[in-house]
Amino acid sequence: MEGSMEKNGANLPEAARIALEKFTEEARAFIKEKLEPENSHNDPQIMFHYTNDIGLRGILQSGNLWLTDMFSLNDPSELHHGYSAAARILAEKSKAKGEDFEKAFASQFGNDLKRKLQDSGQFFCCSFSAVGDDLGQWRAYGDDGNGFAIGFDCAGLQGKFINEPSPAAFPMIYDETALINAQEKIVERFRHHAFSNNALSSLPSPEALGAYWKCLHKRLPLPVLRVALHFKHPAYLNEREYRFLRSKNSRDLGGIKFRARNYQRIKYLEFDWKSAGTDVLKQIVIGPAADFEKSKRFAEDCLREAGIDPANVTITQSQIPYKPT
């Protein structure tokens, strides 16, 4: 029962419980309206997934794309980057205007971010790019220019993905000002409700205040993290990432699989892209360092093996002059 109270605030006095519910409702509405619109004008027509030869064959043969645990991505700092912005805003505003309880909460909120992020839930994503021929991505994700960029019809693939449990699909944002503004909005709504006189005055004892404190540490991280999931540092702007995201309760292990990478067990979920129809596969770009004819034959063989007519897929070569050192 204590865990339920901490997470949901069900056993708190009515004024405190309503304050938390109003914050959660307003934060969710803000994220849905501003960051997860149903129809985005920034959606690419074709989005590309960079991979190597093993990845290409596996994606085509299995019909699955992998959504990888967010905490195992190549840029492990991205969630911390967006989350710490909110912690900083909360600390600054509380120091300037908050009472002792709020100041103490703000001081602790920024501590142990990794644990708080992971306790907020499980997040799995598959990354695409609006650019099918980018040197940085060839080097980072496309076997140093020897791999492939698989081009999918964005609308077709997204139409299938939105039927997955807890889905979200969106272009990443690389604007630091927009990140600050979004997290500031979340923090402002949190302070308005969580530290209101009605909420705090309804807590009759130190024990109730302590329970409320724990609830606050459960309530604020999730919307802050959901904002952070939409943003990357401007240094990654060239990637023009489009993200498929699924979220799960931190204790829900349903559908989760594991693979080995760098002596670690990496969690992932499978997404059956082929059930959207093989016509969502539009293009395969061969990397700038690859032997084009050899790689083209390999790609065509993989397509046939997967039951896809190579004549229906455009196969081109990167136009970037690049030879690995």
NUSE-633772 format. One record per residue (C-alpha): residue number from 0; residue in one letter; x, y, z. Coordinates in steps of 0.02 Angstrom, whole numbers, always signed. Layout:
r resi:NUM, resn:A, u:X, v:Y, w:Z
...
! end
This chain:
r resi:0, resn:M, u:+0, v:+0, w:+0
r resi:1, resn:E, u:+143, v:+119, w:+38
r resi:2, resn:G, u:+212, v:+96, w:-138
r resi:3, resn:S, u:+42, v:+134, w:-212
r resi:4, resn:M, u:+28, v:+290, w:-106
r resi:5, resn:E, u:+199, v:+349, w:-158
r resi:6, resn:K, u:+167, v:+321, w:-341
r resi:7, resn:N, u:-13, v:+377, w:-360
r resi:8, resn:G, u:-48, v:+481, w:-205
r resi:9, resn:A, u:-208, v:+381, w:-176
r resi:10, resn:N, u:-195, v:+392, w:+13
r resi:11, resn:L, u:-149, v:+575, w:+23
r resi:12, resn:P, u:-272, v:+708, w:+81
r resi:13, resn:E, u:-390, v:+758, w:-58
r resi:14, resn:A, u:-313, v:+930, w:-89
r resi:15, resn:A, u:-138, v:+857, w:-107
r resi:16, resn:R, u:-198, v:+715, w:-218
r resi:17, resn:I, u:-295, v:+833, w:-331
r resi:18, resn:A, u:-143, v:+946, w:-346
r resi:19, resn:L, u:-38, v:+800, w:-411
r resi:20, resn:E, u:-175, v:+743, w:-529
r resi:21, resn:K, u:-196, v:+918, w:-602
r resi:22, resn:F, u:-10, v:+933, w:-631
r resi:23, resn:T, u:-1, v:+764, w:-717
r resi:24, resn:E, u:-152, v:+805, w:-825
r resi:25, resn:E, u:-85, v:+975, w:-879
r resi:26, resn:A, u:+91, v:+908, w:-911
r resi:27, resn:R, u:+22, v:+766, w:-1018
r resi:28, resn:A, u:-87, v:+885, w:-1118
r resi:29, resn:F, u:+58, v:+1004, w:-1148
r resi:30, resn:I, u:+172, v:+865, w:-1212
r resi:31, resn:K, u:+37, v:+793, w:-1324
r resi:32, resn:E, u:-8, v:+962, w:-1399
r resi:33, resn:K, u:+165, v:+1038, w:-1418
r resi:34, resn:L, u:+282, v:+890, w:-1441
r resi:35, resn:E, u:+177, v:+744, w:-1504
r resi:36, resn:P, u:+54, v:+816, w:-1631
r resi:37, resn:E, u:-39, v:+683, w:-1730
r resi:38, resn:N, u:+10, v:+762, w:-1896
r resi:39, resn:S, u:+183, v:+838, w:-1901
r resi:40, resn:H, u:+235, v:+948, w:-2046
r resi:41, resn:N, u:+414, v:+894, w:-2010
r resi:42, resn:D, u:+387, v:+711, w:-2052
r resi:43, resn:P, u:+501, v:+655, w:-2194
r resi:44, resn:Q, u:+428, v:+565, w:-2344
r resi:45, resn:I, u:+561, v:+431, w:-2333
r resi:46, resn:M, u:+660, v:+394, w:-2176
r resi:47, resn:F, u:+821, v:+296, w:-2171
r resi:48, resn:H, u:+893, v:+171, w:-2049
r resi:49, resn:Y, u:+1083, v:+152, w:-2059
r resi:50, resn:T, u:+1155, v:-21, w:-2028
r resi:51, resn:N, u:+1287, v:-147, w:-2082
r resi:52, resn:D, u:+1272, v:-303, w:-2190
r resi:53, resn:I, u:+1215, v:-413, w:-2046
r resi:54, resn:G, u:+1086, v:-283, w:-1996
r resi:55, resn:L, u:+1018, v:-268, w:-2173
r resi:56, resn:R, u:+997, v:-456, w:-2192
r resi:57, resn:G, u:+919, v:-473, w:-2020
r resi:58, resn:I, u:+795, v:-331, w:-2046
r resi:59, resn:L, u:+741, v:-399, w:-2215
r resi:60, resn:Q, u:+737, v:-583, w:-2169
r resi:61, resn:S, u:+653, v:-568, w:-1999
r resi:62, resn:G, u:+538, v:-426, w:-2048
r resi:63, resn:N, u:+579, v:-343, w:-1882
r resi:64, resn:L, u:+660, v:-181, w:-1827
r resi:65, resn:W, u:+731, v:-170, w:-1652
r resi:66, resn:L, u:+680, v:-37, w:-1528
r resi:67, resn:T, u:+828, v:-25, w:-1410
r resi:68, resn:D, u:+830, v:+19, w:-1227
r resi:69, resn:M, u:+855, v:+208, w:-1217
r resi:70, resn:F, u:+986, v:+188, w:-1081
r resi:71, resn:S, u:+1097, v:+88, w:-1200
r resi:72, resn:L, u:+1105, v:+212, w:-1344
r resi:73, resn:N, u:+1264, v:+278, w:-1424
r resi:74, resn:D, u:+1232, v:+448, w:-1344
r resi:75, resn:P, u:+1196, v:+404, w:-1162
r resi:76, resn:S, u:+1203, v:+587, w:-1113
r resi:77, resn:E, u:+1050, v:+642, w:-1212
r resi:78, resn:L, u:+921, v:+600, w:-1079
r resi:79, resn:H, u:+1029, v:+674, w:-942
r resi:80, resn:H, u:+1048, v:+831, w:-1049
r resi:81, resn:G, u:+861, v:+862, w:-1062
r resi:82, resn:Y, u:+822, v:+806, w:-885
r resi:83, resn:S, u:+956, v:+910, w:-800
r resi:84, resn:A, u:+886, v:+1066, w:-886
r resi:85, resn:A, u:+725, v:+1043, w:-787
r resi:86, resn:A, u:+820, v:+1011, w:-625
r resi:87, resn:R, u:+917, v:+1172, w:-652
r resi:88, resn:I, u:+759, v:+1273, w:-689
r resi:89, resn:L, u:+673, v:+1205, w:-534
r resi:90, resn:A, u:+823, v:+1245, w:-425
r resi:91, resn:E, u:+835, v:+1423, w:-490
r resi:92, resn:K, u:+649, v:+1462, w:-473
r resi:93, resn:S, u:+636, v:+1383, w:-302
r resi:94, resn:K, u:+787, v:+1476, w:-238
r resi:95, resn:A, u:+713, v:+1641, w:-296
r resi:96, resn:K, u:+533, v:+1618, w:-241
r resi:97, resn:G, u:+506, v:+1454, w:-150
r resi:98, resn:E, u:+476, v:+1413, w:+32
r resi:99, resn:D, u:+588, v:+1295, w:+132
r resi:100, resn:F, u:+496, v:+1135, w:+81
r resi:101, resn:E, u:+508, v:+1179, w:-103
r resi:102, resn:K, u:+690, v:+1230, w:-90
r resi:103, resn:A, u:+734, v:+1066, w:-5
r resi:104, resn:F, u:+641, v:+966, w:-138
r resi:105, resn:A, u:+725, v:+1061, w:-280
r resi:106, resn:S, u:+895, v:+1032, w:-200
r resi:107, resn:Q, u:+868, v:+843, w:-199
r resi:108, resn:F, u:+779, v:+827, w:-365
r resi:109, resn:G, u:+939, v:+845, w:-465
r resi:110, resn:N, u:+1028, v:+708, w:-367
r resi:111, resn:D, u:+1049, v:+530, w:-430
r resi:112, resn:L, u:+976, v:+569, w:-601
r resi:113, resn:K, u:+1022, v:+400, w:-676
r resi:114, resn:R, u:+921, v:+304, w:-547
r resi:115, resn:K, u:+773, v:+423, w:-561
r resi:116, resn:L, u:+775, v:+410, w:-750
r resi:117, resn:Q, u:+775, v:+221, w:-746
r resi:118, resn:D, u:+642, v:+215, w:-609
r resi:119, resn:S, u:+527, v:+324, w:-715
r resi:120, resn:G, u:+497, v:+182, w:-838
r resi:121, resn:Q, u:+571, v:+85, w:-982
r resi:122, resn:F, u:+591, v:+174, w:-1149
r resi:123, resn:F, u:+635, v:+89, w:-1313
r resi:124, resn:C, u:+669, v:+176, w:-1476
r resi:125, resn:C, u:+714, v:+144, w:-1657
r resi:126, resn:S, u:+803, v:+288, w:-1742
r resi:127, resn:F, u:+784, v:+341, w:-1922
r resi:128, resn:S, u:+851, v:+490, w:-2018
r resi:129, resn:A, u:+773, v:+606, w:-2145
r resi:130, resn:V, u:+942, v:+602, w:-2233
r resi:131, resn:G, u:+994, v:+446, w:-2328
r resi:132, resn:D, u:+1171, v:+498, w:-2368
r resi:133, resn:D, u:+1258, v:+580, w:-2221
r resi:134, resn:L, u:+1443, v:+552, w:-2188
r resi:135, resn:G, u:+1430, v:+563, w:-1999
r resi:136, resn:Q, u:+1296, v:+429, w:-1996
r resi:137, resn:W, u:+1389, v:+318, w:-2119
r resi:138, resn:R, u:+1539, v:+324, w:-2003
r resi:139, resn:A, u:+1442, v:+302, w:-1841
r resi:140, resn:Y, u:+1304, v:+180, w:-1889
r resi:141, resn:G, u:+1340, v:+118, w:-2066
r resi:142, resn:D, u:+1497, v:+13, w:-2041
r resi:143, resn:D, u:+1613, v:+160, w:-2074
r resi:144, resn:G, u:+1539, v:+188, w:-2247
r resi:145, resn:N, u:+1531, v:+4, w:-2297
r resi:146, resn:G, u:+1352, v:-23, w:-2241
r resi:147, resn:F, u:+1177, v:+20, w:-2299
r resi:148, resn:A, u:+1040, v:+149, w:-2268
r resi:149, resn:I, u:+868, v:+68, w:-2282
r resi:150, resn:G, u:+734, v:+190, w:-2339
r resi:151, resn:F, u:+556, v:+165, w:-2277
r resi:152, resn:D, u:+398, v:+259, w:-2319
r resi:153, resn:C, u:+372, v:+362, w:-2163
r resi:154, resn:A, u:+183, v:+374, w:-2167
r resi:155, resn:G, u:+162, v:+189, w:-2207
r resi:156, resn:L, u:+278, v:+129, w:-2070
r resi:157, resn:Q, u:+209, v:+251, w:-1942
r resi:158, resn:G, u:+32, v:+194, w:-1984
r resi:159, resn:K, u:+81, v:+20, w:-1928
r resi:160, resn:F, u:+182, v:+76, w:-1778
r resi:161, resn:I, u:+42, v:+177, w:-1698
r resi:162, resn:N, u:-50, v:+13, w:-1668
r resi:163, resn:E, u:+89, v:-43, w:-1551
r resi:164, resn:P, u:+62, v:-25, w:-1362
r resi:165, resn:S, u:+109, v:+149, w:-1297
r resi:166, resn:P, u:+182, v:+214, w:-1461
r resi:167, resn:A, u:+249, v:+385, w:-1507
r resi:168, resn:A, u:+331, v:+438, w:-1670
r resi:169, resn:F, u:+409, v:+608, w:-1694
r resi:170, resn:P, u:+555, v:+707, w:-1768
r resi:171, resn:M, u:+689, v:+754, w:-1644
r resi:172, resn:I, u:+714, v:+936, w:-1595
r resi:173, resn:Y, u:+888, v:+1012, w:-1588
r resi:174, resn:D, u:+841, v:+1183, w:-1519
r resi:175, resn:E, u:+910, v:+1221, w:-1345
r resi:176, resn:T, u:+792, v:+1369, w:-1322
r resi:177, resn:A, u:+643, v:+1257, w:-1361
r resi:178, resn:L, u:+705, v:+1129, w:-1235
r resi:179, resn:I, u:+721, v:+1260, w:-1098
r resi:180, resn:N, u:+549, v:+1331, w:-1138
r resi:181, resn:A, u:+467, v:+1160, w:-1133
r resi:182, resn:Q, u:+547, v:+1107, w:-969
r resi:183, resn:E, u:+508, v:+1277, w:-895
r resi:184, resn:K, u:+325, v:+1250, w:-936
r resi:185, resn:I, u:+327, v:+1081, w:-847
r resi:186, resn:V, u:+417, v:+1153, w:-695
r resi:187, resn:E, u:+299, v:+1302, w:-684
r resi:188, resn:R, u:+144, v:+1190, w:-683
r resi:189, resn:F, u:+226, v:+1077, w:-553
r resi:190, resn:R, u:+268, v:+1221, w:-437
r resi:191, resn:H, u:+95, v:+1297, w:-459
r resi:192, resn:H, u:+7, v:+1138, w:-404
r resi:193, resn:A, u:+128, v:+1038, w:-297
r resi:194, resn:F, u:+181, v:+1182, w:-184
r resi:195, resn:S, u:+14, v:+1272, w:-175
r resi:196, resn:N, u:-51, v:+1325, w:-5
r resi:197, resn:N, u:-202, v:+1211, w:-26
r resi:198, resn:A, u:-94, v:+1058, w:-56
r resi:199, resn:L, u:+35, v:+1089, w:+81
r resi:200, resn:S, u:-88, v:+1148, w:+213
r resi:201, resn:S, u:-190, v:+988, w:+190
r resi:202, resn:L, u:-48, v:+880, w:+255
r resi:203, resn:P, u:-86, v:+852, w:+440
r resi:204, resn:S, u:+77, v:+776, w:+504
r resi:205, resn:P, u:+263, v:+755, w:+468
r resi:206, resn:E, u:+222, v:+578, w:+410
r resi:207, resn:A, u:+97, v:+643, w:+283
r resi:208, resn:L, u:+220, v:+775, w:+225
r resi:209, resn:G, u:+351, v:+638, w:+204
r resi:210, resn:A, u:+231, v:+533, w:+101
r resi:211, resn:Y, u:+193, v:+684, w:-8
r resi:212, resn:W, u:+380, v:+715, w:-30
r resi:213, resn:K, u:+400, v:+539, w:-99
r resi:214, resn:C, u:+251, v:+563, w:-215
r resi:215, resn:L, u:+328, v:+721, w:-286
r resi:216, resn:H, u:+487, v:+625, w:-326
r resi:217, resn:K, u:+380, v:+499, w:-420
r resi:218, resn:R, u:+270, v:+623, w:-513
r resi:219, resn:L, u:+391, v:+751, w:-582
r resi:220, resn:P, u:+523, v:+640, w:-666
r resi:221, resn:L, u:+407, v:+559, w:-794
r resi:222, resn:P, u:+344, v:+717, w:-885
r resi:223, resn:V, u:+518, v:+792, w:-873
r resi:224, resn:L, u:+589, v:+635, w:-953
r resi:225, resn:R, u:+454, v:+633, w:-1087
r resi:226, resn:V, u:+504, v:+809, w:-1137
r resi:227, resn:A, u:+688, v:+759, w:-1137
r resi:228, resn:L, u:+650, v:+614, w:-1255
r resi:229, resn:H, u:+606, v:+739, w:-1393
r resi:230, resn:F, u:+768, v:+836, w:-1387
r resi:231, resn:K, u:+950, v:+807, w:-1434
r resi:232, resn:H, u:+1101, v:+919, w:-1420
r resi:233, resn:P, u:+1125, v:+1032, w:-1573
r resi:234, resn:A, u:+1289, v:+940, w:-1607
r resi:235, resn:Y, u:+1183, v:+798, w:-1678
r resi:236, resn:L, u:+1082, v:+910, w:-1795
r resi:237, resn:N, u:+1155, v:+828, w:-1951
r resi:238, resn:E, u:+1067, v:+665, w:-1905
r resi:239, resn:R, u:+892, v:+741, w:-1925
r resi:240, resn:E, u:+827, v:+596, w:-1823
r resi:241, resn:Y, u:+650, v:+531, w:-1830
r resi:242, resn:R, u:+611, v:+422, w:-1680
r resi:243, resn:F, u:+491, v:+278, w:-1649
r resi:244, resn:L, u:+467, v:+262, w:-1460
r resi:245, resn:R, u:+380, v:+138, w:-1348
r resi:246, resn:S, u:+366, v:+155, w:-1160
r resi:247, resn:K, u:+335, v:+23, w:-1028
r resi:248, resn:N, u:+313, v:+17, w:-841
r resi:249, resn:S, u:+479, v:-11, w:-756
r resi:250, resn:R, u:+419, v:-181, w:-693
r resi:251, resn:D, u:+340, v:-240, w:-856
r resi:252, resn:L, u:+452, v:-368, w:-942
r resi:253, resn:G, u:+326, v:-423, w:-1073
r resi:254, resn:G, u:+400, v:-437, w:-1247
r resi:255, resn:I, u:+574, v:-383, w:-1194
r resi:256, resn:K, u:+718, v:-478, w:-1272
r resi:257, resn:F, u:+905, v:-467, w:-1243
r resi:258, resn:R, u:+1058, v:-463, w:-1356
r resi:259, resn:A, u:+1242, v:-451, w:-1318
r resi:260, resn:R, u:+1345, v:-295, w:-1358
r resi:261, resn:N, u:+1512, v:-245, w:-1287
r resi:262, resn:Y, u:+1496, v:-372, w:-1146
r resi:263, resn:Q, u:+1325, v:-306, w:-1096
r resi:264, resn:R, u:+1149, v:-376, w:-1107
r resi:265, resn:I, u:+1049, v:-248, w:-1205
r resi:266, resn:K, u:+860, v:-245, w:-1191
r resi:267, resn:Y, u:+756, v:-222, w:-1347
r resi:268, resn:L, u:+582, v:-243, w:-1420
r resi:269, resn:E, u:+538, v:-305, w:-1594
r resi:270, resn:F, u:+430, v:-207, w:-1715
r resi:271, resn:D, u:+356, v:-307, w:-1860
r resi:272, resn:W, u:+380, v:-182, w:-2001
r resi:273, resn:K, u:+344, v:-307, w:-2139
r resi:274, resn:S, u:+163, v:-327, w:-2083
r resi:275, resn:A, u:+137, v:-149, w:-2144
r resi:276, resn:G, u:+169, v:-218, w:-2319
r resi:277, resn:T, u:+335, v:-241, w:-2407
r resi:278, resn:D, u:+295, v:-90, w:-2514
r resi:279, resn:V, u:+343, v:+22, w:-2366
r resi:280, resn:L, u:+524, v:-24, w:-2409
r resi:281, resn:K, u:+568, v:+102, w:-2542
r resi:282, resn:Q, u:+756, v:+119, w:-2556
r resi:283, resn:I, u:+925, v:+49, w:-2507
r resi:284, resn:V, u:+1076, v:+164, w:-2513
r resi:285, resn:I, u:+1247, v:+83, w:-2519
r resi:286, resn:G, u:+1384, v:+166, w:-2417
r resi:287, resn:P, u:+1520, v:+274, w:-2494
r resi:288, resn:A, u:+1663, v:+155, w:-2447
r resi:289, resn:A, u:+1578, v:-2, w:-2512
r resi:290, resn:D, u:+1608, v:-97, w:-2675
r resi:291, resn:F, u:+1446, v:-46, w:-2760
r resi:292, resn:E, u:+1421, v:-197, w:-2873
r resi:293, resn:K, u:+1463, v:-322, w:-2737
r resi:294, resn:S, u:+1352, v:-235, w:-2610
r resi:295, resn:K, u:+1211, v:-218, w:-2735
r resi:296, resn:R, u:+1212, v:-405, w:-2770
r resi:297, resn:F, u:+1211, v:-438, w:-2583
r resi:298, resn:A, u:+1063, v:-322, w:-2557
r resi:299, resn:E, u:+967, v:-400, w:-2701
r resi:300, resn:D, u:+1000, v:-575, w:-2633
r resi:301, resn:C, u:+938, v:-521, w:-2461
r resi:302, resn:L, u:+781, v:-448, w:-2538
r resi:303, resn:R, u:+743, v:-609, w:-2634
r resi:304, resn:E, u:+777, v:-712, w:-2479
r resi:305, resn:A, u:+649, v:-604, w:-2388
r resi:306, resn:G, u:+520, v:-627, w:-2526
r resi:307, resn:I, u:+538, v:-450, w:-2593
r resi:308, resn:D, u:+562, v:-416, w:-2779
r resi:309, resn:P, u:+722, v:-313, w:-2798
r resi:310, resn:A, u:+641, v:-225, w:-2947
r resi:311, resn:N, u:+523, v:-140, w:-2824
r resi:312, resn:V, u:+663, v:-65, w:-2720
r resi:313, resn:T, u:+777, v:+75, w:-2781
r resi:314, resn:I, u:+959, v:+33, w:-2747
r resi:315, resn:T, u:+1081, v:+177, w:-2761
r resi:316, resn:Q, u:+1256, v:+221, w:-2705
r resi:317, resn:S, u:+1310, v:+361, w:-2589
r resi:318, resn:Q, u:+1372, v:+515, w:-2679
r resi:319, resn:I, u:+1496, v:+558, w:-2540
r resi:320, resn:P, u:+1682, v:+538, w:-2581
r resi:321, resn:Y, u:+1745, v:+441, w:-2432
r resi:322, resn:K, u:+1876, v:+307, w:-2401
r resi:323, resn:P, u:+1907, v:+247, w:-2223
r resi:324, resn:T, u:+2084, v:+273, w:-2160
! end
